[in-house]
Amino acid sequence: MASSIIRRHYPIPDLSFRDFWDICCRFQTVHPEYRNVYFTVDGLDSFIVLDEPEVSKVLKKLEGKENRVRKYSARFYTSRSQHSEGYGVSELQYRPANYERHLQGLNFYSDSVNKANYYEFEEEIYTNYPFIENTEPEVEFGKPCEVLALIIDIRGFSLFCEEPNIESPYTCGLMSAFYHMVNRSLQRFPPEMTKFLGDGVLAIWETTPADREIVVNVALEAAISLRNQWTQVQDSPHFSHGAPKSLGAGICFGLASHLEVGGDYIGRPINIASRLCGACPGDRVYVDRSVPNIPLHLKKEELVTHIKPYGRHNIWAFINKDA
């Protein structure tokens, strides 16, 4: 099983350095390749111990100073040489109390640990150490913000993927071409968030009066020009089994909220952009009439469309280039 970056936090109270050392030993038992470890102890004013490999020396330097410890750290290395083949680093940290934005408890980080082996080590932690019980739900109400939401998706993608000659590697090729195409189209003024939605992409810009016009222009130009770019994907020799025929796009503007957990955005403009994207034909871009600063040089027509659960909705329809 491939290695990946692992980050964990365990709200464990009242660990001494000997307890921390015990956890480090359990980690090395499960991961014997990390045979080299260096301990650091941060005091309230300065380092008490810095990069010390011998536990006996750490214990000696800690005598009488346990109540002045801010953090214990242990850095594990697979080799003493950072230039050796397969060199890996893992780190355990323990904070006896909350400090600034850092929470009390045990933290783990690794860029080279096998997830299955780490699960075994984690079982040791859950089995042998008490956790701070927190039954209160963690609530974040989000930061209100003004946004422009653009959603683009590939029409008929699910049915296309059900064709008997379309395998998942081929589908991945189409999706990667689509994602790169959308990202390139938005780079003149990159959005705060670009989220891949399977056969679609959601782009969110936080806007202000100073940059609304730029954002609207970038989003509209990207959505309108993507049809021609998608035709180039369809004609590419990489996709000999064909590709879905068209793209849809919806754009809306208004107030939403930024959720720091996951870096996501939630709000009515995003919902409406999604509904407009689903309702528009493949040769159109549907734009909610709340969107300000529409470029005058772009041809548009006023329409009314039906979207759930909003019913009749006033929009502008823009024809994709080369449609």
C-alpha positions as CSV (number, residue, x, y, z in Angstrom):
1,M,0.0,0.0,0.0
2,A,1.4,3.4,-0.9
3,S,2.6,5.9,1.6
4,S,0.9,9.3,2.0
5,I,1.0,12.3,4.2
6,I,-0.6,11.5,7.6
7,R,-1.5,14.1,10.2
8,R,-3.3,13.2,13.4
9,H,-4.2,14.9,16.7
10,Y,-5.1,13.0,19.8
11,P,-6.5,14.9,22.8
12,I,-4.6,13.0,25.5
13,P,-4.1,14.8,28.9
14,D,-1.3,14.6,31.4
15,L,1.6,12.8,29.7
16,S,5.0,13.0,31.2
17,F,8.1,12.7,29.1
18,R,8.3,9.0,30.1
19,D,4.8,8.5,28.7
20,F,5.8,10.3,25.6
21,W,8.9,8.1,25.3
22,D,6.7,5.0,25.7
23,I,4.6,6.2,22.7
24,C,7.7,6.7,20.7
25,C,8.9,3.2,21.5
26,R,5.5,1.8,20.4
27,F,5.9,3.7,17.1
28,Q,9.4,2.3,16.5
29,T,8.1,-1.2,17.3
30,V,5.5,-1.0,14.6
31,H,7.9,0.9,12.3
32,P,11.4,-0.5,12.9
33,E,12.7,1.3,9.8
34,Y,12.6,4.5,11.9
35,R,15.5,3.5,14.1
36,N,17.0,7.0,14.5
37,V,15.2,9.4,16.8
38,Y,16.1,12.8,18.1
39,F,14.2,14.4,21.1
40,T,13.6,18.2,21.6
41,V,11.9,19.8,24.6
42,D,10.6,23.3,24.2
43,G,10.6,25.3,27.5
44,L,8.5,28.4,28.3
45,D,11.6,30.6,27.6
46,S,14.0,28.5,25.6
47,F,14.9,25.0,24.6
48,I,15.5,22.6,27.5
49,V,16.7,19.8,25.1
50,L,17.6,20.1,21.5
51,D,18.1,17.2,19.0
52,E,19.2,14.7,21.7
53,P,19.3,11.0,20.7
54,E,19.9,9.6,24.2
55,V,16.9,9.4,26.5
56,S,19.0,9.3,29.6
57,K,20.4,12.7,28.8
58,V,16.9,14.1,28.1
59,L,15.7,12.8,31.5
60,K,18.7,14.4,33.2
61,K,18.2,17.8,31.6
62,L,14.5,17.7,32.5
63,E,14.9,17.1,36.2
64,G,13.0,19.8,38.1
65,K,11.8,21.5,34.9
66,E,8.8,19.4,34.0
67,N,6.4,22.2,34.9
68,R,8.1,24.6,32.4
69,V,7.6,22.3,29.4
70,R,5.7,23.7,26.4
71,K,6.2,20.9,24.0
72,Y,7.9,17.5,23.6
73,S,9.1,16.5,20.1
74,A,10.5,13.4,18.6
75,R,11.7,13.3,15.0
76,F,12.2,9.8,13.5
77,Y,14.5,9.2,10.6
78,T,14.9,6.1,8.5
79,S,18.6,7.0,8.0
80,R,21.2,9.3,9.6
81,S,21.8,10.7,6.1
82,Q,19.2,12.9,4.5
83,H,20.6,12.0,1.1
84,S,20.2,8.2,1.4
85,E,17.7,6.4,-0.9
86,G,14.2,6.1,0.5
87,Y,14.9,8.7,3.3
88,G,11.8,9.3,5.4
89,V,10.8,11.5,8.3
90,S,8.1,11.2,10.9
91,E,7.4,13.3,14.0
92,L,5.5,13.0,17.3
93,Q,4.8,16.1,19.4
94,Y,3.0,16.5,22.7
95,R,1.8,19.7,24.3
96,P,0.8,19.5,28.0
97,A,-1.6,22.5,27.6
98,N,-3.2,24.7,24.9
99,Y,-0.7,27.3,23.6
100,E,-1.8,30.1,21.2
101,R,-3.6,28.2,18.4
102,H,-2.1,24.8,19.3
103,L,-4.3,22.4,21.2
104,Q,-3.3,20.2,24.1
105,G,-2.5,16.7,23.2
106,L,-0.4,14.4,20.9
107,N,0.3,15.2,17.3
108,F,1.7,13.0,14.6
109,Y,3.0,13.8,11.1
110,S,4.7,11.7,8.5
111,D,5.3,11.8,4.7
112,S,6.5,8.3,4.4
113,V,4.5,5.9,6.7
114,N,2.4,3.1,5.3
115,K,-1.2,3.7,6.3
116,A,-1.9,0.1,7.2
117,N,1.1,0.0,9.6
118,Y,0.1,3.3,11.1
119,Y,-3.3,2.0,11.9
120,E,-1.6,-0.7,14.0
121,F,0.3,2.0,15.9
122,E,-2.8,4.1,16.3
123,E,-4.6,1.1,17.9
124,E,-1.9,1.2,20.6
125,I,-2.7,4.8,21.3
126,Y,-6.4,4.3,21.6
127,T,-6.0,1.2,23.7
128,N,-3.4,2.4,26.2
129,Y,-4.1,6.2,26.7
130,P,-7.1,8.1,28.0
131,F,-8.6,10.8,25.7
132,I,-10.2,14.1,26.7
133,E,-14.0,13.5,26.2
134,N,-15.7,16.2,24.3
135,T,-19.3,15.6,23.6
136,E,-20.1,19.2,22.4
137,P,-20.5,19.5,18.6
138,E,-17.8,21.6,17.0
139,V,-19.7,24.4,15.3
140,E,-18.5,27.0,12.8
141,F,-21.1,29.4,11.4
142,G,-18.9,30.6,8.5
143,K,-17.7,34.0,7.4
144,P,-20.2,36.0,5.3
145,C,-18.8,37.1,2.0
146,E,-19.8,38.3,-1.4
147,V,-19.2,35.7,-4.1
148,L,-19.5,34.9,-7.8
149,A,-20.1,31.2,-8.4
150,L,-19.4,29.5,-11.7
151,I,-20.3,25.8,-12.3
152,I,-19.4,24.0,-15.5
153,D,-20.2,20.4,-16.3
154,I,-20.0,17.9,-19.1
155,R,-23.4,17.0,-20.6
156,G,-24.3,13.3,-20.8
157,F,-21.2,12.2,-19.0
158,S,-22.8,9.4,-17.0
159,L,-24.5,7.8,-20.0
160,F,-21.2,8.1,-22.0
161,C,-19.3,6.2,-19.2
162,E,-21.8,3.4,-19.4
163,E,-20.9,2.6,-23.0
164,P,-19.2,-0.9,-23.1
165,N,-16.0,0.3,-24.7
166,I,-15.3,3.1,-22.2
167,E,-13.0,2.0,-19.4
168,S,-12.0,4.0,-16.3
169,P,-8.5,5.0,-17.5
170,Y,-10.1,6.5,-20.6
171,T,-12.6,8.3,-18.4
172,C,-9.7,9.7,-16.3
173,G,-8.0,11.0,-19.4
174,L,-11.1,12.9,-20.4
175,M,-11.5,14.3,-16.9
176,S,-7.9,15.4,-16.6
177,A,-8.2,17.2,-20.0
178,F,-11.4,18.9,-18.8
179,Y,-9.9,19.9,-15.4
180,H,-6.8,21.3,-17.0
181,M,-8.8,23.1,-19.6
182,V,-11.0,24.8,-17.0
183,N,-8.0,25.7,-14.8
184,R,-6.2,27.4,-17.7
185,S,-9.3,29.4,-18.6
186,L,-9.5,30.8,-15.0
187,Q,-5.9,31.7,-14.5
188,R,-6.1,35.4,-15.5
189,F,-7.9,36.0,-12.2
190,P,-7.8,32.7,-10.2
191,P,-10.8,31.9,-8.0
192,E,-10.5,31.5,-4.2
193,M,-11.7,27.9,-4.6
194,T,-11.8,25.5,-7.5
195,K,-13.6,22.2,-6.6
196,F,-13.9,19.2,-8.9
197,L,-17.3,17.7,-8.9
198,G,-16.9,14.5,-10.8
199,D,-18.0,15.6,-14.3
200,G,-18.0,19.3,-13.3
201,V,-16.1,22.1,-11.7
202,L,-17.2,24.7,-9.2
203,A,-15.2,28.0,-9.1
204,I,-15.8,30.6,-6.4
205,W,-14.5,34.1,-6.2
206,E,-14.8,36.3,-3.2
207,T,-15.6,39.7,-4.7
208,T,-15.4,43.4,-3.7
209,P,-16.6,46.5,-5.6
210,A,-13.0,47.0,-6.8
211,D,-12.8,43.6,-8.6
212,R,-16.3,42.6,-9.4
213,E,-16.0,43.6,-13.1
214,I,-12.8,41.7,-13.5
215,V,-14.2,38.6,-11.9
216,V,-17.4,38.6,-13.9
217,N,-15.5,39.1,-17.2
218,V,-13.1,36.3,-16.4
219,A,-15.8,33.9,-15.4
220,L,-18.0,34.7,-18.4
221,E,-15.2,34.6,-21.0
222,A,-14.1,31.3,-19.6
223,A,-17.5,29.7,-19.7
224,I,-18.3,31.0,-23.2
225,S,-14.9,29.9,-24.7
226,L,-14.8,26.5,-23.2
227,R,-17.0,24.9,-25.8
228,N,-14.4,25.6,-28.5
229,Q,-11.7,24.2,-26.2
230,W,-13.8,21.1,-25.5
231,T,-14.1,20.5,-29.3
232,Q,-10.3,20.3,-29.4
233,V,-10.5,17.6,-26.7
234,Q,-13.1,15.7,-28.7
235,D,-10.8,15.9,-31.8
236,S,-7.7,14.8,-30.0
237,P,-6.2,11.5,-31.1
238,H,-6.0,10.5,-27.4
239,F,-9.8,10.0,-27.4
240,S,-10.5,7.6,-30.2
241,H,-13.7,6.4,-28.6
242,G,-15.1,9.9,-28.6
243,A,-16.3,12.2,-25.8
244,P,-19.5,13.7,-24.6
245,K,-20.7,16.4,-27.0
246,S,-21.2,19.5,-25.0
247,L,-20.7,21.5,-21.8
248,G,-23.2,23.5,-19.7
249,A,-22.5,26.4,-17.4
250,G,-24.3,28.5,-14.8
251,I,-23.2,31.7,-13.0
252,C,-24.7,33.5,-10.0
253,F,-23.7,36.3,-7.7
254,G,-24.7,37.1,-4.1
255,L,-23.9,36.6,-0.4
256,A,-22.6,33.2,0.8
257,S,-20.4,32.0,3.7
258,H,-16.9,30.7,3.8
259,L,-16.4,27.6,5.9
260,E,-12.8,27.2,7.1
261,V,-13.2,23.5,7.6
262,G,-12.4,22.2,4.2
263,G,-12.0,25.7,2.8
264,D,-15.5,25.4,1.3
265,Y,-18.3,27.9,0.5
266,I,-22.0,27.5,1.2
267,G,-24.9,29.7,0.1
268,R,-27.8,30.5,-2.3
269,P,-25.6,31.8,-5.2
270,I,-23.9,28.4,-5.4
271,N,-27.2,26.5,-5.4
272,I,-28.6,28.7,-8.1
273,A,-25.5,28.4,-10.3
274,S,-25.8,24.7,-10.0
275,R,-29.5,24.7,-11.0
276,L,-28.8,27.1,-13.9
277,C,-26.0,24.8,-15.1
278,G,-28.3,21.9,-15.0
279,A,-31.0,23.7,-16.9
280,C,-29.1,25.3,-19.7
281,P,-28.5,23.6,-23.1
282,G,-25.1,22.6,-24.2
283,D,-24.6,25.7,-26.5
284,R,-25.5,28.2,-23.8
285,V,-24.3,29.8,-20.6
286,Y,-27.1,30.8,-18.2
287,V,-26.4,33.8,-15.9
288,D,-28.5,34.9,-13.1
289,R,-29.7,38.5,-13.5
290,S,-28.3,39.4,-10.1
291,V,-24.8,39.3,-11.6
292,P,-23.4,42.9,-12.0
293,N,-21.0,44.4,-14.4
294,I,-21.9,42.3,-17.4
295,P,-19.6,43.1,-20.3
296,L,-21.5,45.1,-22.9
297,H,-19.7,43.6,-25.9
298,L,-21.1,40.1,-25.2
299,K,-24.4,39.3,-26.9
300,K,-27.1,38.0,-24.6
301,E,-30.8,37.4,-24.5
302,E,-33.3,37.7,-21.7
303,L,-35.0,34.5,-20.8
304,V,-37.1,32.9,-18.0
305,T,-36.2,29.3,-17.0
306,H,-37.7,27.0,-14.4
307,I,-35.3,25.8,-11.7
308,K,-36.1,23.8,-8.6
309,P,-37.0,24.8,-5.9
310,Y,-37.1,28.5,-7.1
311,G,-39.6,28.2,-9.9
312,R,-39.5,30.8,-12.7
313,H,-36.1,32.5,-12.8
314,N,-35.0,35.5,-14.8
315,I,-31.7,34.9,-16.6
316,W,-29.4,36.1,-19.3
317,A,-28.4,33.5,-21.9
318,F,-25.1,33.8,-23.6
319,I,-24.3,31.7,-26.7
320,N,-21.0,29.8,-26.5
321,K,-18.4,30.8,-29.1
322,D,-18.5,28.9,-32.3
323,A,-21.9,27.3,-31.4
